[in-house]
Structures are given as C-alpha cells and as structure tokens.
Amino acid sequence: MSDRPETPLLDTIASPADIRALGKAQLPQLADELRQEVISAVSVTGGHLGAGLGVVELTVAIHHVFDTPRDKLIWDVGHQAYPHKIVTGRRDRIRTLRQGGGLSGFTRRSESEYDPFGAAHSSTSISSALGFAVAAKMSGEPGRAIAVIGDGALSAGMAYEAMNNAQAAGNRLIVILNDNDMSIAPPVGSLSNSLARLVSSNKYLTPRRLAQRLARKLPGPIHRWARRVEEYTRGFWTGGTLFEELGFYYVGPVDGHDVRALVEILENVRDAAEGPMLVHVVTKKGKGYAPAEAAADKYHGVVKFDVVSGKQDKGPGGGPPSYTAVFAKALAAEMARDEKVVAITAAMPSGTGLDKVAEAFPDRTFDVGIAEQHAVTFAGGLAAAGYRPFCAIYSTFLQRAYDQVVHDIAIQNLPVRFAMDRAGLVGADGATHCGAFDLAYLCTLPNFTVMAASDEVELCHMIHTMAVHDSGPIAVRYPRGEGRGLEISAEPQQLEIGKGRVVREGKTVAILSLGTRLEEAEKAADQLEAMGLSASVADLRFAKPLDSALIRKLLTSHEVAVTIEEASIGGLGAHVLTLASDEGLIDAGLKLRTMRLPDKFQEHDKPEKQHAEAGLDAAGIVDTVLKALRRNSVGIEEVRA
C-alpha cells in the first residue's frame, strides 16, 4: 500500500460547493491534488484508472461552474467518475472501491445525490440527461443536465437517437464530448481554446441572434442560405458540422487539461440562451501518471499497483488460463481450419480475447464499436451470405441487442454463433456486469441451441461444435476467471446436440448441473456420500435442447433431484420443471429442487462470497438436498409437523 499524498487544498473540499467557493487560480492545484488522490486510491483497490485520470480537470471545472446536484451531472458508463466521487462527499470511502460493502466502481443513484442516474453500460447519458432537462423544463424548475460522454460511447446508435431528439430540451441540455481517442479534432491549444471561447461568448452570440432575427425577414431561401453559411463557416474553423446537423450548438475543440479555459468556456455555455450545446473536450487517458500514459491501454483497468513504479500486483501467475483465453485460442484454431469462420466483437476486443485472434486473422476479425445491435445483425448478414460468424459479446451486453437476436437471427434461423463471456457472477464489477439472464432470454427462442461449458476442455469442444453447426443459431456461455487446469486436447470433439453426460453414478440423489458449477456439484456429492447418501452428478451441457432422455432417467431413478445453474430464474431449472410436469415425472413423489441465482441484483464482492451468498456452492447444494429429504447435516430424519 502506498503512502497517501499530501493534499492540503483537496482536504478542504467536502462537497462541490467548496469547489465553487475557490478562485479560478486555485483550481489547477486542486486538480493536481485530486489526480494524486485518485492514483493513490486505485493503487490500493484496483479498478478503472486511465479514464478517471483523463477527466480530473473536467471534473473540477464542471463542479466549479454548475450548481450540482441541482444541475444534474451524468457520467456515461461511470468508470471515469472516481474523481467525481472524491469531491462529492465520498473521499472517506474511496479506498473501498469495488470491495464488498464498499463504493461501486460506477455511478449509482443509491450511493449519492450527486449520482442522479446509474450507469455501467455505455451510451445512455444523453438520453437520461435529456429526460432530466425536459422534466425540469416542463416543471418550470431551475436546473440543467450535463452529460459527459466519451468518444467510444459515441459510436453507439443510442447516442445519436438521443441527440436527434435533444432540441426539446433547449439550453437546459449540455453534452460534453470527452474525446480521448478518436482523432476527430484538430490539435488543441491556445488558438482552438480562443475560438471556443469566442463562439460560446455573448460577444459572438448576441450579434448572431440579431443576424438571425434580420435573416428571418428575408425570403425563405435566402434565410436558409444565410443560416447555412454561418453554421458551415463556424464548422470549418472549429469542426462540429455533424453535431450542428443534429441540432446542437457546437463549441470546441477545447483542451481538456486546461482547467481555467474549461471554466471560462463552461461559464459561457451555462449562461447562453442557445441550446442544446455540445462542448468538444480533448483529453488524454491516463493523464498525469507516467506509467499509465506509456501503457498501450492507458491503465484502463488495473489491479493493485505500486504508485512509484506502476508495477501491478498480478499475483504469482502460472495458474490455469482464463476461459476468455481458452475461447480465443479455440476460435483461432477454428479460423485456421475454416476460412469461412469470422469473429465479431462490440468494442471489447481484449475483454473477449479477440485482440489475440485479430493478430492472426486481421481480415476476418471485426470490432464494430459499442454497437451490439449492429454486431448481431451484421453477423446475421454474414451468416446469410454463407459465412460462419462468431459474435463474442459479454452476456450482460448481449441484452442490448435482444430484438436483433429474436427478429434478425432466430426467426430467420440464421447460424450465428454467440460466445457469451462473463456469464454468471462477476465479482467486483457487480450487478451491472453480471451475466444472469442469458439462459432465460435465449432458451425461450425457437431454433436456438444453448450450451454452457463446465470447464475449459468442454469449452473447446463447444467452440468446435458451434463452428460446424449450420442448422441454426447456437450460443455458449462461460464465466469470468480461470479454468480448472485441465489438459486440453489438440483435437476438439464435435458434441452431439442436446446430449449431456453423467460424470458420477449414484442411487439416491441426482445433481443436474449446467456450466461451471459442476466442480461444486462434485464436491457436494463427496460430502453427501460421507453422510451415506449416494449421489449421481450429470453435466447437462445443453440448456436447449434439453437431454430429455437423460433427465427422464435421472428423475425416475433417484429419490431427490437438484438442478444447479449460475443464472436467473427462467433458465435450466424452469425448463426441467416444465419437462417433468409435462411428462408426469414428479407425480410419483420425486423431490425436485432448482438452484439458481437469487431474485435480486447482488452487490459487488469477491466471487466466492457472491457464490456463497447465492447458495451456489457445495454447502448450498448439500443443504438443499438435506432439506428436500427433511434431514439435518448429521443425517437424522426431522420430526414432521
């Protein structure tokens, strides 16, 4: 753990009101201290670092200029909001970030009145800010809404849908485009800052309004021509013609690390009658911390690290590869075998492992940006044209493209392959990234085949099975984290669709597992055997189609049957219950129980604690079996009421 930096000015800041009380000359010092505090805190907790470092000056400037929380400040995604959390009354808890019981790594309404809208998926800020702005306008109440959206998030169609509708908010809506990657801006500096100050100032806006009034008295075509000339002339010098076409008054580009210039421009924007406004701010991810600036990923996400050296504490290493890495290697092997196999991701090349695939197959690997809807339908087009697309999207992000999955893929029975990473609980990222619902939302769809890998060997078999499956859409789910350390064969097997496997034979208890809870099911079977209860364990492999023959055999030959899955209600357990009900398999007194994630959004914590809380560990399985048998842990029959 690093020593805490000296932050005399930051120590006086209990809320944004204290920032507004500072003189402009003090703001650079506050920004410097805030940056050091962010670095120090994240070195202890791990988390997102580069994005927050890039918006330190912007955070200070916004809270200095706007009357938060009356003015609603909405950070898109929210992983860049650590500096914001520090200056909004949460500094005393900042070293609990992403820890059990601690602060969320994203914005969260229940955490602070300064977080008016929670976010951890991208591209929602303009829509939600527009809602706040229009609500204030209709209510006749004071207050503006400020959306801070990154250039990456601006690749999503939802952002443009919101901008296209934003004129309803007028000058109550301000969008700040935090441009830290796209080269859509000319070099920033004193000239561009001066231009931004000019076009956002009353010296420019007042004559502009006068000219507009005069132009309205001219014939329609001349009026429209004059308006275009003004917009395009301003666009030529400052950029932003696209945003002007969407109805925004564009200001920028602005140096996002010049806090005094930011304040002056934001004051002009705040006081202008024009609107909605878009302020284009150019920043540098990882700004002010040399190791982050030098790193290829700008320290986007880090574990605990040493502040002086920047070295991250990644543990001893040498463990099993992650499921993500296993998927990437298996997919690359399929792409080497078959030139029709292609890979698609939505702005998550490293998160899904496709960055490694792209190195080997750059012409067959596509990153479409934060555009899951487009990714799915793009994959559908490729499939219809005879290719074999793998669409690698986190389970929680595939939710954003559900209509496309239904309408464009399932109804047309197109063989798109969905690789759903981060299925199940995800530890420190919490509820927003938990992949709980994919089984419920895919297994209801006709034509779909849905699998879950129980270990890394099974995942390789399933990737190969998907590659050669051309009869309809097919999906596989697998979790965050490492595999079991099993040896992977160089030649994967093609699995028979809808067929599971029995990994352990018993007589009294049948445990029907789907996915990586299989290891805990086997541990539970050992514990039950020690209590004198013989247990079978099955890896069903397929949530759809179910292995009805295997399930029928297990349910009719055991006293108790338990299903277990790391997913919400509506998945495997629901489908097994339906099968059992339809076929009368529980009519003779079989005790059938389903184990799944609880009906709530679980808080961020260590994965093992989350699993224990959900009851999806060996102890939970044993407890479920004993309660079904009405026995306690020492095997004594309970007295019936």
VOGU-3710 file (C-alpha; in Angstrom, 3 decimals, decimal comma):
1> msdrpetpll> 0,000/0,000/0,000  1,373/3,394/-0,975  1,667/6,371/1,337  -1,114/8,868/0,867  -0,156/12,071/-0,948  -0,234/15,485/0,670  -3,396/17,239/-0,473  -3,897/20,434/1,557  -6,390/22,048/-0,809  -8,324/18,861/-1,524
11> dtiaspadir> -8,568/18,319/2,228  -10,808/21,414/2,393  -13,285/20,039/-0,153  -16,250/18,303/1,454  -18,657/18,914/-1,421  -18,816/20,695/-4,797  -19,979/23,845/-3,014  -16,440/24,122/-1,650  -15,059/23,935/-5,205  -17,377/26,740/-6,264
21> algkaqlpql> -16,021/28,841/-3,403  -12,464/28,610/-4,754  -10,916/31,198/-7,030  -10,035/30,144/-10,556  -6,343/30,482/-9,745  -6,675/27,704/-7,152  -8,268/25,172/-9,485  -5,043/23,855/-11,106  -3,684/22,977/-7,670  -6,937/21,236/-6,762
31> adelrqevis> -6,787/19,231/-9,987  -3,204/18,163/-9,298  -4,071/17,012/-5,784  -7,211/15,246/-6,962  -5,219/13,350/-9,572  -2,715/12,187/-6,938  -5,541/11,063/-4,675  -7,119/9,027/-7,473  -3,799/7,319/-8,228  -3,217/6,584/-4,551
41> avsvtgghlg> -6,714/5,171/-4,005  -6,768/2,926/-7,078  -3,296/1,616/-6,237  -4,933/0,153/-3,128  -8,226/-1,087/-4,591  -7,576/-1,721/-8,269  -10,212/-0,685/-10,773  -10,509/1,731/-13,669  -7,698/4,283/-13,640  -6,864/5,760/-17,046
51> aglgvveltv> -10,327/7,104/-17,778  -10,595/8,896/-14,440  -7,163/10,483/-14,759  -8,223/11,904/-18,102  -11,176/13,838/-16,676  -9,704/15,315/-13,493  -9,648/18,904/-14,787  -13,037/18,436/-16,395  -14,484/17,169/-13,111  -13,155/20,196/-11,226
61> aihhvfdtpr> -14,391/22,622/-13,885  -17,907/21,158/-14,064  -18,417/21,250/-10,312  -16,970/24,790/-10,170  -19,291/26,118/-12,876  -22,534/24,197/-12,384  -24,761/24,023/-9,329  -24,623/20,297/-8,696  -26,654/18,429/-7,558  -29,458/20,786/-8,683
71> dkliwdvghq> -27,787/20,693/-12,074  -27,728/17,004/-12,973  -24,281/15,661/-13,915  -24,394/12,306/-15,684  -21,218/10,383/-16,480  -21,587/7,928/-19,339  -20,572/4,386/-18,267  -19,340/5,847/-14,977  -15,929/4,203/-14,802  -14,349/7,662/-15,153
81> ayphkivtgr> -16,220/9,011/-12,125  -13,693/8,241/-9,369  -12,547/11,914/-9,181  -16,225/12,898/-9,070  -16,814/10,522/-6,153  -13,897/12,003/-4,220  -15,231/15,584/-4,410  -18,866/14,647/-3,749  -18,549/13,512/-0,159  -17,205/10,010/-0,698
91> rdrirtlrqg> -13,497/10,553/-0,237  -13,522/8,812/3,146  -14,724/5,639/1,405  -12,788/5,880/-1,849  -10,396/3,129/-0,753  -13,351/0,744/-0,544  -13,959/0,937/-4,313  -15,223/-2,354/-5,749  -14,760/-4,100/-2,396  -17,527/-5,959/-0,588
101> gglsgftrrs> -19,728/-3,384/1,134  -17,753/-0,523/-0,438  -18,299/2,027/-3,175  -19,376/0,898/-6,606  -16,919/1,205/-9,459  -19,637/3,049/-11,396  -22,179/5,785/-10,706  -25,101/4,688/-8,587  -28,256/6,514/-7,522  -28,413/4,899/-4,085
111> eseydpfgaa> -24,860/5,983/-3,308  -25,138/9,759/-3,576  -27,456/12,593/-4,601  -24,611/13,612/-6,924  -25,223/10,424/-8,943  -28,639/11,220/-10,447  -28,516/8,285/-12,858  -26,691/4,987/-12,518  -24,627/3,719/-15,421  -22,162/0,977/-16,222
121> hsstsissal> -23,233/0,228/-19,775  -22,275/2,896/-22,265  -24,088/5,467/-24,362  -27,043/6,145/-22,061  -26,023/9,566/-20,740  -27,551/11,844/-23,385  -30,921/10,082/-23,265  -31,118/10,209/-19,476  -29,838/13,801/-19,323  -32,461/14,770/-21,885
131> gfavaakmsg> -35,071/13,256/-19,592  -33,863/15,359/-16,656  -33,673/18,513/-18,802  -37,158/18,152/-20,250  -38,590/17,295/-16,822  -37,110/20,489/-15,359  -38,397/22,497/-18,307  -41,922/21,119/-18,014  -41,926/21,657/-14,250  -40,673/25,205/-14,588
141> epgraiavig> -37,886/24,439/-12,150  -34,283/25,682/-12,429  -31,504/23,330/-13,347  -29,621/21,953/-16,302  -28,488/18,472/-17,244  -24,884/17,807/-18,245  -23,993/14,545/-19,988  -20,302/13,619/-20,218  -19,891/11,027/-22,957  -16,685/9,515/-24,330
151> dgalsagmay> -15,813/9,266/-27,993  -16,037/5,471/-27,764  -19,547/5,639/-26,329  -20,465/7,969/-29,166  -20,081/5,015/-31,532  -23,399/3,646/-30,279  -26,581/4,415/-32,154  -28,437/5,258/-28,946  -26,321/8,384/-28,510  -27,394/9,658/-31,926
161> eamnnaqaag> -31,013/8,762/-31,283  -30,865/10,960/-28,195  -29,120/13,836/-29,969  -31,670/13,715/-32,753  -34,370/14,337/-30,144  -32,458/16,813/-27,984  -33,833/20,087/-29,294  -36,819/19,619/-26,992  -34,522/20,462/-24,055  -33,235/23,768/-25,422
171> nrlivilndn> -30,471/25,360/-23,375  -31,122/23,088/-20,409  -29,092/20,274/-22,003  -25,306/20,354/-22,303  -23,391/17,440/-23,772  -19,661/17,270/-23,128  -17,880/15,032/-25,602  -14,780/13,682/-23,867  -12,581/12,893/-26,858  -9,599/10,845/-25,696
181> dmsiappvgs> -9,081/8,522/-28,604  -10,831/9,422/-31,841  -8,841/11,826/-33,989  -11,884/13,920/-34,799  -10,308/17,117/-33,531  -7,503/19,279/-34,853  -4,621/19,888/-32,426  -5,816/21,794/-29,399  -4,057/24,674/-27,748  -4,368/28,402/-27,332
191> lsnslarlvs> -5,883/29,034/-30,774  -8,622/26,428/-30,514  -9,369/27,430/-26,920  -9,699/31,040/-28,052  -12,053/30,046/-30,860  -14,148/28,016/-28,426  -14,331/30,955/-26,019  -15,312/33,234/-28,894  -18,136/31,137/-30,334  -19,583/30,436/-26,862
201> snkyltprrl> -19,394/34,070/-25,694  -22,018/36,812/-25,695  -19,722/38,854/-27,963  -20,434/36,273/-30,657  -23,868/35,010/-29,668  -25,585/38,398/-29,347  -24,726/39,588/-32,896  -25,557/36,054/-34,098  -29,030/36,276/-32,596  -29,514/39,745/-34,117
211> aqrlarklpg> -28,430/38,472/-37,514  -30,830/35,560/-37,197  -33,736/37,915/-36,491  -32,853/40,030/-39,508  -32,419/36,972/-41,697  -35,908/35,747/-40,804  -37,315/38,818/-42,522  -35,622/37,792/-45,764  -37,230/35,414/-48,267  -37,126/31,769/-47,118
221> pihrwarrve> -34,383/30,521/-49,442  -32,070/33,434/-48,561  -32,744/32,948/-44,848  -31,876/29,258/-45,073  -28,765/30,053/-47,130  -27,540/32,619/-44,576  -28,040/30,193/-41,709  -26,063/27,512/-43,545  -23,246/29,929/-44,319  -22,886/30,844/-40,627
231> eytrgfwtgg> -23,022/27,227/-39,453  -20,592/25,888/-42,014  -18,173/28,795/-41,634  -18,094/28,171/-37,906  -17,855/24,430/-38,575  -14,902/24,953/-40,883  -12,912/26,716/-38,187  -13,975/24,681/-35,192  -15,282/21,350/-36,510  -18,638/20,025/-35,365
241> tlfeelgfyy> -20,759/20,303/-38,506  -22,200/16,847/-37,798  -23,398/17,942/-34,378  -24,865/21,134/-35,830  -26,865/18,990/-38,240  -28,242/17,071/-35,241  -29,459/20,331/-33,719  -26,630/21,145/-31,309  -24,699/24,364/-30,995  -21,108/23,116/-31,168
251> vgpvdghdvr> -18,266/24,556/-29,084  -14,747/23,257/-29,377  -12,365/21,632/-29,536  -11,190/22,553/-26,051  -8,041/21,464/-24,204  -9,463/19,216/-21,507  -6,429/19,658/-19,266  -6,532/23,471/-19,138  -8,874/23,888/-16,205  -9,064/27,683/-16,432
261> alveilenvr> -10,016/27,604/-20,116  -12,569/24,899/-19,367  -14,143/27,030/-16,661  -14,408/30,091/-18,895  -15,972/28,139/-21,742  -18,370/26,224/-19,488  -19,461/29,509/-17,899  -20,275/30,856/-21,354  -22,171/27,684/-22,186  -24,058/27,757/-18,897
271> daaegpmlvh> -25,193/31,334/-19,444  -26,038/31,086/-23,141  -29,596/31,203/-24,405  -28,628/28,845/-27,212  -29,071/25,149/-26,823  -28,733/22,316/-26,659  -24,947/22,757/-26,539  -22,204/20,269/-27,311  -18,757/21,042/-25,902  -15,968/19,047/-27,517
281> vvtkkgkgya> -13,217/18,469/-24,951  -9,979/16,746/-25,939  -8,301/14,799/-23,128  -5,571/12,250/-22,666  -6,420/8,966/-20,994  -4,060/8,267/-18,096  -3,034/11,945/-17,964  -0,556/12,870/-15,255  0,659/9,376/-14,369  3,630/8,339/-16,487
291> paeaaadkyh> 3,142/4,538/-16,339  -0,460/4,945/-17,486  0,443/7,365/-20,258  3,117/4,963/-21,509  0,917/1,851/-21,404  -0,926/0,750/-24,533  -4,225/0,518/-22,635  -3,500/3,695/-20,595  -4,131/1,591/-17,461  -7,819/1,331/-18,344
301> gvvkfdvvsg> -8,375/-1,385/-15,769  -5,782/-2,303/-13,175  -5,264/-4,466/-10,123  -3,435/-3,132/-7,091  -0,164/-1,481/-8,082  2,895/0,335/-6,766  2,497/4,075/-7,341  6,198/4,799/-7,816  6,972/2,066/-10,344  3,493/1,479/-11,731
311> kqdkgpgggp> 4,046/-2,275/-11,382  0,772/-4,121/-10,950  0,351/-6,876/-8,370  -0,979/-9,586/-10,658  -0,211/-12,405/-8,256  2,174/-15,318/-8,681  0,875/-16,285/-12,133  1,290/-19,721/-13,631  -2,321/-20,666/-12,968  -4,787/-22,098/-15,465
321> psytavfaka> -5,655/-19,893/-18,435  -8,847/-17,861/-18,254  -11,967/-19,029/-20,050  -11,604/-15,951/-22,254  -8,107/-17,023/-23,308  -9,264/-20,603/-23,910  -12,107/-19,344/-26,099  -9,779/-17,118/-28,123  -7,290/-19,917/-28,730  -10,028/-22,362/-29,704
331> laaemardek> -11,641/-19,845/-32,057  -8,305/-19,070/-33,700  -7,866/-22,795/-34,315  -11,287/-22,958/-35,977  -10,435/-19,926/-38,122  -7,227/-21,648/-39,215  -9,232/-24,757/-40,192  -12,045/-22,924/-41,978  -11,692/-19,645/-43,886  -15,445/-19,059/-43,594
341> vvaitaamps> -15,221/-18,595/-39,811  -15,162/-14,914/-38,826  -15,176/-13,119/-35,477  -17,111/-10,041/-34,335  -16,992/-8,026/-31,128  -18,556/-4,780/-29,983  -15,718/-2,611/-28,655  -14,396/-5,389/-26,387  -11,500/-6,952/-28,309  -9,298/-7,513/-25,268
351> gtgldkvaea> -12,200/-8,352/-22,945  -13,368/-11,134/-25,258  -9,886/-12,274/-26,306  -10,440/-11,269/-29,920  -7,437/-8,950/-29,845  -5,292/-12,096/-29,999  -7,443/-13,537/-32,767  -7,146/-10,296/-34,733  -3,359/-10,550/-34,672  -3,581/-13,826/-36,583
361> fpdrtfdvgi> -6,656/-13,063/-38,695  -6,961/-9,281/-39,086  -9,139/-9,502/-42,191  -11,665/-11,816/-40,541  -11,948/-10,111/-37,157  -14,310/-7,148/-36,804  -14,652/-4,681/-33,944  -17,830/-2,730/-34,700  -17,615/-0,318/-31,748  -20,179/-0,012/-28,972
371> aeqhavtfag> -22,938/-1,240/-31,243  -24,236/-4,604/-30,086  -27,429/-4,306/-32,146  -25,400/-3,739/-35,292  -22,970/-6,527/-34,353  -25,760/-9,093/-34,173  -27,465/-8,124/-37,423  -24,089/-7,738/-39,171  -23,374/-11,315/-38,086  -26,777/-12,294/-39,458
381> glaaagyrpf> -25,881/-10,845/-42,840  -22,599/-12,722/-42,886  -24,366/-15,959/-41,963  -26,967/-15,454/-44,681  -24,103/-14,999/-47,143  -22,596/-18,367/-46,211  -20,019/-17,369/-43,603  -19,755/-18,746/-40,082  -19,725/-15,740/-37,756  -18,842/-15,912/-34,060
391> caiystflqr> -20,344/-12,948/-32,221  -18,327/-12,569/-28,994  -20,257/-10,333/-26,608  -20,478/-10,339/-22,815  -23,742/-11,842/-21,585  -24,729/-8,552/-19,958  -24,117/-6,605/-23,179  -25,934/-9,040/-25,457  -29,087/-7,949/-23,623  -28,782/-4,680/-25,538
401> aydqvvhdia> -29,392/-6,485/-28,818  -32,230/-8,780/-27,835  -34,627/-7,637/-30,535  -31,970/-8,289/-33,164  -31,345/-11,752/-31,699  -35,065/-12,518/-31,946  -36,051/-10,794/-35,172  -32,916/-10,905/-37,295  -31,411/-14,216/-36,168  -33,882/-16,598/-34,522
411> iqnlpvrfam> -36,900/-16,015/-36,759  -34,732/-16,408/-39,857  -32,923/-19,381/-38,295  -29,537/-17,973/-39,255  -26,462/-19,855/-37,966  -24,871/-17,091/-35,928  -22,609/-18,311/-33,135  -22,897/-16,372/-29,854  -19,975/-16,591/-27,423  -21,234/-15,115/-24,147
421> draglvgadg> -18,347/-14,224/-21,874  -18,821/-13,144/-18,227  -21,842/-15,427/-17,811  -22,818/-15,595/-14,161  -21,434/-13,583/-11,256  -18,505/-11,259/-11,959  -17,117/-10,171/-8,596  -16,016/-6,548/-8,313  -17,948/-5,326/-11,370  -21,207/-6,131/-9,603
431> athcgafdla> -24,790/-6,265/-10,814  -24,341/-4,184/-13,956  -21,931/-6,693/-15,487  -23,401/-9,893/-14,047  -24,466/-12,245/-16,840  -27,551/-13,606/-15,135  -30,246/-13,573/-17,779  -28,902/-15,117/-20,987  -30,400/-18,565/-20,364  -33,810/-17,051/-19,669
441> ylctlpnftv> -33,767/-14,808/-22,727  -32,268/-17,313/-25,202  -33,817/-20,632/-24,170  -37,318/-19,303/-24,870  -36,461/-18,728/-28,540  -37,352/-21,334/-31,179  -34,464/-22,549/-33,356  -31,794/-21,748/-30,723  -29,241/-24,158/-29,318  -27,805/-23,028/-25,970
451> maasdevelc> -24,791/-24,588/-24,246  -22,819/-23,926/-21,075  -19,235/-25,071/-20,603  -18,431/-26,831/-17,343  -14,656/-26,490/-17,790  -12,065/-25,385/-20,337  -11,997/-28,750/-22,125  -15,751/-28,630/-22,636  -15,481/-25,051/-23,873  -13,091/-26,148/-26,620
461> hmihtmavhd> -15,469/-28,941/-27,628  -18,326/-26,457/-27,739  -16,457/-23,918/-29,866  -15,749/-26,657/-32,401  -19,357/-27,820/-32,236  -20,524/-24,272/-32,923  -18,148/-23,871/-35,857  -19,661/-26,805/-37,703  -23,276/-26,159/-36,650  -25,014/-24,670/-39,689
471> sgpiavrypr> -28,638/-25,546/-38,964  -29,479/-22,510/-36,824  -28,276/-20,077/-34,158  -26,170/-21,508/-31,347  -24,751/-19,992/-28,161  -22,296/-20,900/-25,429  -21,935/-19,260/-22,033  -18,804/-19,278/-19,895  -17,688/-17,306/-16,852  -15,094/-14,746/-15,971
481> gegrgleisa> -11,974/-16,170/-14,370  -9,694/-19,151/-14,700  -10,475/-22,697/-15,747  -9,885/-25,801/-13,662  -6,405/-26,500/-15,010  -7,415/-29,481/-17,117  -5,342/-30,623/-20,064  -6,841/-29,545/-23,371  -6,635/-31,896/-26,343  -5,322/-30,555/-29,630
491> epqqleigkg> -8,299/-32,158/-31,365  -11,646/-30,959/-30,010  -14,738/-33,153/-30,241  -17,962/-32,365/-32,030  -20,652/-32,782/-29,381  -23,991/-34,364/-30,206  -26,582/-31,607/-29,970  -28,786/-31,941/-26,906  -26,789/-34,706/-25,201  -25,364/-34,398/-21,708
501> rvvregktva> -23,040/-36,694/-19,784  -23,029/-38,446/-16,430  -19,786/-37,772/-14,570  -20,684/-39,736/-11,429  -23,117/-42,594/-10,778  -25,211/-42,808/-7,614  -28,583/-44,022/-6,364  -30,354/-41,589/-4,047  -29,546/-38,025/-5,142  -29,216/-36,721/-8,712
511> ilslgtrlee> -27,459/-33,392/-9,234  -28,117/-31,942/-12,697  -25,520/-29,249/-13,339  -25,192/-26,753/-16,155  -21,931/-24,852/-16,547  -19,036/-24,358/-14,178  -20,985/-25,149/-11,013  -20,120/-28,761/-11,907  -16,993/-28,643/-9,736  -19,084/-27,633/-6,713
521> aekaadqlea> -21,633/-30,340/-7,585  -18,875/-32,943/-7,443  -17,691/-31,614/-4,079  -21,266/-31,769/-2,803  -21,552/-35,374/-3,990  -18,451/-36,255/-1,956  -19,979/-34,669/1,141  -23,308/-36,426/0,585  -21,526/-39,772/0,163  -19,843/-39,195/3,512
531> mglsasvadl> -23,331/-38,818/5,001  -24,458/-42,092/3,443  -26,316/-40,534/0,540  -25,254/-41,924/-2,829  -25,211/-39,168/-5,451  -25,181/-39,041/-9,241  -23,798/-35,956/-10,961  -24,647/-35,019/-14,553  -23,215/-32,276/-16,734  -26,183/-31,464/-18,939
541> rfakpldsal> -24,103/-29,356/-21,359  -27,239/-28,118/-23,152  -29,894/-25,836/-21,711  -31,650/-26,110/-25,079  -32,461/-28,617/-26,382  -32,578/-30,485/-23,097  -31,303/-34,045/-22,944  -34,800/-35,279/-22,136  -33,778/-38,940/-22,138  -31,015/-38,389/-19,592
551> irklltshev> -33,199/-36,135/-17,436  -36,054/-38,652/-17,551  -33,700/-41,444/-16,470  -32,250/-39,438/-13,579  -35,611/-38,206/-12,339  -37,172/-41,667/-12,338  -34,278/-43,471/-10,641  -33,430/-41,175/-7,717  -35,266/-40,021/-4,622  -34,124/-36,403/-4,925
561> avtieeasig> -33,092/-34,393/-7,990  -31,491/-30,952/-7,888  -30,708/-28,650/-10,831  -27,991/-26,034/-10,440  -27,062/-23,134/-12,709  -25,359/-19,760/-12,297  -28,234/-17,875/-13,861  -31,551/-16,276/-13,018  -34,906/-17,950/-12,661  -36,313/-18,918/-16,037
571> glgahvltla> -33,316/-20,915/-17,184  -32,385/-24,585/-16,862  -34,402/-25,254/-13,724  -37,563/-23,791/-15,207  -37,214/-25,885/-18,354  -36,508/-29,093/-16,396  -39,551/-28,426/-14,214  -41,664/-27,908/-17,324  -40,416/-31,177/-18,809  -41,054/-33,015/-15,544
581> sdeglidagl> -44,550/-31,556/-15,290  -45,442/-32,270/-18,914  -44,331/-35,882/-18,640  -45,648/-36,529/-15,126  -42,195/-37,267/-13,759  -42,981/-35,703/-10,371  -46,385/-37,362/-9,955  -44,958/-40,323/-8,033  -43,387/-38,219/-5,299  -39,977/-37,269/-6,684
591> klrtmrlpdk> -38,437/-34,414/-4,715  -37,248/-31,943/-7,376  -35,480/-28,706/-6,473  -33,959/-25,935/-8,615  -30,914/-23,902/-7,575  -30,201/-20,620/-9,313  -29,188/-17,037/-8,643  -31,436/-15,230/-6,146  -34,132/-12,874/-7,408  -32,122/-9,746/-6,683
601> fqehdkpekq> -29,157/-7,817/-8,043  -26,227/-8,981/-5,939  -23,733/-6,431/-4,663  -20,127/-6,450/-5,854  -17,822/-8,641/-3,779  -15,292/-11,427/-4,159  -16,727/-14,189/-6,393  -16,507/-16,867/-3,720  -18,541/-14,678/-1,352  -21,093/-13,982/-4,057
611> haeagldaag> -21,476/-17,705/-4,757  -21,888/-18,462/-1,055  -24,483/-15,687/-0,731  -26,365/-17,145/-3,690  -26,156/-20,639/-2,184  -24,493/-21,932/-5,347  -21,588/-23,730/-3,695  -21,130/-27,247/-2,369  -22,534/-26,301/1,030  -25,626/-24,852/-0,608
621> ivdtvlkalr> -26,185/-27,983/-2,681  -25,851/-30,250/0,355  -28,244/-28,059/2,330  -30,798/-28,143/-0,483  -30,631/-31,958/-0,693  -30,936/-32,443/3,067  -33,924/-30,102/3,295  -35,595/-31,959/0,433  -35,033/-35,212/2,339  -36,105/-33,455/5,565
631> rnsvgieevr> -32,827/-34,356/7,212  -30,249/-32,260/9,002  -26,497/-32,280/8,480  -25,965/-35,401/10,591  -28,495/-37,354/8,601  -31,242/-37,657/11,270  -34,821/-37,545/9,997  -36,506/-34,337/11,124  -39,763/-34,516/13,029  -42,601/-33,643/10,675
641> a> -45,087/-31,051/11,831
//
